[in-house]
Amino acid sequence: MMTYFVAFLRGINVGGRSVKKERLQEVFSSLGFQNVITFKQSGNVIFESKSANAEEIKAKIEDKLYSSLGYSVAVFIRTMLQLKNIIEQDPFIGQGKEGTSYLVTMLPNGSSTVPLQFPETIPKSTAQIISANGTEVFSETHGGGEGALPNPFIELKLKMKTTTRNLNIIREIVEKYST
């Protein structure tokens, strides 16, 4: 039985580093994953695996990326079912303000408590952290360059690496690749 996963890669194409999607697909395929696809940005890699062990898969991907690229890349693994549950649970219900972006910050698997008060406004902005479920933190931004604020704020508060995606990207992945 094959399981669909999405690997969200943190900062794969920043700081003067550039990795083409074909290269990422080669790296993932070399690990035995099947039906490897990058979605929109190269930091979203969809694939199937015979293994259902997300932590094992994460470790393999991080090791292979390091040996292939020469630098560390934090990897956040989610099953298609986990992403589908985020969409269905709609953590942003009732937020619906014009011009608002809804963001999902992935925490490492195994994270359980998020010591933040909700809502928590990010300093010097109107961006807010509105809730968390133990593996994701949900925030909203209101334009004016605020979209990049939640990830570093959450990393600083939680003292861990995270990566953030717009809810629309997660929705598109689920709609296109969920079976």
N, C-alpha and C positions, 0 to 999 in steps of 0.2 A: 504494500500500500504506500503510495506516494503522498506526501504532505506539501501543500503550497505554503511557502514562507515569503516574507518580504524582509530584506536586510536594508535598514536605513543606515547609511554611512555618514559619519560626522566629518564635515570639513574636507571631503575628498578632493575638491577642486578649489582650494583657497590658498592664499599665501604664495602665489606664484607657481603652485603645483597644478598640473593638468593631467587628468587621466581620461582617455577616450573611452566611450561606452564599449567599444569592441574589446579593448584591453580588459575591462572589468568582466565582460562576459567570458573571456578566455580564462581568467583567474577562477571564476566560479565554476565553469565547466570542468576545469582541471581537478577540482575537488570532488567530481562525480555528481554534481548537481545537474538536473535536467531542465529543459525548457527555460533557460536563463534569458531574462529580458531586463533591460534597464528602462525605467519609466521616467519620462520628462527630464529630470536632472539625473546625472549619473549616480547620485547618492541614493537612489531608490532602485534596488535590484530584486526582482521577483524570480523565484526559482522553485523547483520541486526537489524534494529529498526523500530518500528511503528512510532516513533517520528522523525521528520525531523529537529528538533531544535538542532543544533550542540552545542550551548552554554549550553543548559539544559542537554544534554547528557554528556558533558565534566564535568559539576559540579557534576552530579550523580556519574560518574566514580571516580573522584578525592575524593569525600566524602567516597565512598565505599572502595576504596583502602586504604585511611587513617585509616578507622575503622577496616579493615581486617589486614593490615600490621603494623600499628602503626607508620607510617611515611608518609610524603607527597610525592606524585609522580605527577609531572607536566604532563598533558595530552594534546595532540594536536590532534584534530579531523579533518579529511578530508573525504569528500565523495569520492566514487570511481570516480565520474565524475570530481571532482577537480584534482585527481591524473592523470586521463586520459588526462586532459587538459595540465598538466605539460609536459607529454610525447609528446603530439601532438604539443605543442608550441616550443618544443626543445630549451630551453634557452641556450644550449651549442653549437648550430649550428656554425660551422666554427672553433670550438676550436680544435677538433681532433688531439691532439698531442699524440704520442706514450707514453704509461706509465702514462697517466693522469687519475685521478679519478674525477668523477663529483659528487658533493654533493649538496643535497637540505636541507636547514635548515628551519624547520617549525617555524613560528612565531605564537603567539596567534592570534586567529581569531579577527578581528576588528582592527588589526594593519594596518596602511595605509601608512605612510611615513617611509622610511628607509634613515636616514641621513648619507649615505656613498657616497664616490666618487668611480666611477667604471672606470676601475678596481682598486681595492685597494689591495696592497700586504700586507699580514700578516707579521708583523716584524719578522726578523731573519728566514725567510723561502722564498720559491718561491711560496707558496700557495697564491691564489688570490681570492678575492670576485669579481665576474664579473657582477652580475646584481641582481635585486630584482623585485618582482611584488606586494608587499604590504602584502602578507601572507607567502611568501617564499623568501629566499635569496639563490642565486646560487653561488657556489664556485668550484674551481678546485685545486687539490693537485697533487704533482708529486713524490710520494713515500717518502722514507726516514723518515717515521713516521709523515708526515704532515697531515694525515687523521684526526687526533684528534684536529687539530688547529682551523678550522673555528668556531666550536660551541662556545668555550669560548671567542674567539675574538669578535664574533657577540654579545654574551651576554654582554660583557663589553661595547662595543660601543653603543648598543641599550638599555642597562639597563633593560633587561627583560630575563626571562627564554626562552630557545629555545631547540630544539632537531634536530639532523642532521642524515640523512640517505643517503646512496649511491644511485645515480639515478638508478643503476641496480636493487636494492631491490624494488624501487617504480615501475619500469618497470615490474618486475616479479609479483608483486602483481596485477597490472592492467591486465597483460596477463592471469593470472590464475583465478582471481576472478571477472573480469569485465563481465557484461552480455550484 
